[in-house]
Amino acid sequence: MKTVFHVICRPDGGGAEFLVRELVRILPNYGYKTFAIYFYNPTKVKLRENEICLNLSSARSIKAIFSLRKTLKKLNFNEKSILHTHLTWPLYYCSFAFPNIRNKFHTEHNTSNKRRRFSLLKLLEKKIYSKNKIIICISNAVKKSLSNWIEDKNQRLITISNGIRIFPLKKQIRSNPNKVRLISIGSLTDKKGFDIALNAISKLGDLIESYIILGEGPLRKKLEKLVSKYSLNKIVKMPGHVEDVFSYINNADLCIMPSRVEGFGLAALEVLSAGLPLIASNVEGLKDISNSDNTILFKSEDIYSLRNSIILASKKLVGNKKLAKSGREHALSFSLEKMAKNYADVYDKIL
């Protein structure tokens, strides 16, 4: 059986991590033995049998180079195996750990990152990306951005849209006609723009009953300080990484995705599948997939645009069963099975 090793920093955190776990779960249906390799597991997510943690101190630990070599050797990694990386540090460290591997793949998950602010890194990045036989981009926006950065001329970049969880249709009952319950889903990082959301909510007075942010990440303390600064302690809750996402969606009236940059917008489609109205920033990666009747786009990083969109959505979208079904129908075209089959087809073609 052909073997694929997916390497990513951690099993939790956001859309990329979720998709790796799902690929590892589904790809055996297409004839592939799969493993997920994580650098560390800070929230102690329960791992499956084919998920392995290197138990490093962080995603950036240079010990990953040596741990990867040792671990993959134990798992009978050979020249016919596929090594598939996700996100920055696995991309870099696997390039150093296995410089001459034939079947190396990478999935690009973002339209932008901090590395691209430094022109001196461009030559290094072009070299590292060139080590990959195929680079899968999760949206056309991601493909265009990466292609411009590495100036790819070998047509190694292809687009495979992410798959999503399809949630049940939520109850369309508003607990209080004069207030809205908000939810956001995503890693607690600068690109997700949750600080923008907190600022906008602070200007909405009594309209907001609650605001739940599901996810974990390095900006937790900064966001907690903003919650206190805006006197939102009674309204805002950040439960972290949760397994039962739907229970939170089911008790919300409206989802907001205030991202500064976004590769795909996995959570945006998932909430639409449940019939939850969506307010999303008009950035590449979000505006392309959020084109449903149950969505309002606001000007990115504009707190007043977001504030006004929340007011409008509370009047026009919340509790509207017809729009809820429209959003769900749009989301149903993105499935995890379809995504996994597309990955398997790419592997088959190369091998």
Secondary structure, DSSP 8 states (H G I E B T S, - for coil): -EEEEEEES-S-SSHHHHHHHHHHHHGGGGTEEEEEEES--TT-----TTEEE---SSTT-TTHHHHHHHHHHHTT--TTSEEEEESHHHHHHHHHHSTT-SSEEEEE--S--GGGG-TTHHHHHHHHHHT-SEEEESSHHHHHHHHHHHT--S--EEE---------------S-TT-EEEEEES-SSGGG-HHHHHHHHTTSGGGEEEEEEE---TTHHHHHHHHHHTT-TTTEEEEES-S-HHHHHHT-SEEEE--SS-SS-HHHHHHHHTT--EEEE--TTTTTT--STTEEEE-TT-HHHHHHHHHHHHHHTTT-HHHHHHHHHHHTT--HHHHHHHHHHHHHHH-
